[in-house]
Amino acid sequence: MNRGTVIRRGSTYSVVLDLGKGPDGKRIRKWHSGYRSKKAAETAQVELLSALGRGAYVAPSNRTTGLFLREDWLPGLRAQVRPSTWAEHKSKVEVHLAPALGGVPLQRLTPGHLNALYADLLERGLSARTVLHVHATIRRALADATRWGLVSRNVALLASPPRPGRPELQVWTATDLRSFLAFVEHDRLYALWLLAASTGMRRGELLGLQWPDVDLSRARVAVRRSLVTVGHQVVVSEPKTAKGRRSVALDPTTVAALKAWRKVQTAERLAWGPAWTDSALVFTREDGRPLHPREVTRAFTRHLLAAELPMIRLHDLRHTHATLALAAGVHPKVVQERLGHANIAITLDTYSHAVPALEEEAARTVAALVFGQ
């Protein structure tokens, strides 16, 4: 039977657990030291034996948080998530977590350590949202450490990360969007800007779109992949969620623009000849190579400055599409499917507050049913 013994060592007490015999026939004993009184050691003995009986016992280890994150967690995580997601977690580890907490023994990490880190990051000027992303990384890492039996609990669940307020959506009116599309009508990437505005597709989804995904006869595009940056490299990645793989209907204007763009790209292919890079991508550089996402974002910003339009991000074209669709009375379920949200709650939570006309219309509709107005 497994049992523990309390032993005095100098001015402190230790609990020694007898874990039975190992594969080599020798007895395995684990020391838990540093208790200031015999009573504290006896209390710990009861807790340790209880954990041992429940299968929740964690053997003592001096492995540091930094070594765990870099040598255990990140390598194991790499095969589980998209390359871009792994790169984001790695960045949080190398830039924020390892420098601040790397020397702390993993089993001695406390919520206080994490709260102090969050406060320091906020004082250094990081946004609450960025700090929350740091928290999400260590929370996931410690969840794995708990599951692997390296720690007894996930202390990140007891920490107090900042709560960022909901950012106000920056969207264009229909007039703004019409002005932008008229301004870029003769731009080489006009079809890309139009497709972004008319479908709400993400930047990576637009740049990862291939011609086999485009069915102009049926006026639909299939979103199957995304082009993202990992470090300084451009790689193809899977959609963020299962719902991200979807088929999106196109309007006649967008279909016509894509047909015209295909002719332009075909002419570029002929002009470059053997030097053309055949990637099958819909939107490419003139030599067929993939467009870098940051390059596209910078081009979008230049157009806005030149057109003197309200400044929004390229991603806000997605918000604009959703907002205009909801304001026009398109059912939220349809908007969810077009955007590729994992569930309709995300769509409603993100956009319902941005379209007060929906609530006003609901009030009028219910009043008409009840009062005949």
Secondary structure, 3 states (H helix, E strand, C coil): CCEEEEEEECCEEEEEEEEEECCCCCEEEEEEEEECCHHHHHHHHHHHHHHHHHCCCCCCCCCEHHHHHHHHHHHHHCCCCCHHHHHHHHHHHHHHHHHHHCCCEHHHCCHHHHHHHHHHHHHCCCCHHHHHHHHHHHHHHHHHHHHCCCCCCCHHHHCCCCCCCCCCCCCCCHHHHHHHHHHCCCCCCHHHHHHHHHHCCCHHHHHCCEHHHEECCCCEEEECCEEEEECCEEEEECCCCHHHCEEEECCHHHHHHHHHHHHHHHHHHHHHHHHCCCCCECCECCCCCECCHHHHHHHHHHHHHHHCCCCCCCCHHHHHHHHHHHHCCCCHHHHHHHHCCCCHHHHHHHHHHHCHHHHHHHHHHHHHHHHCC
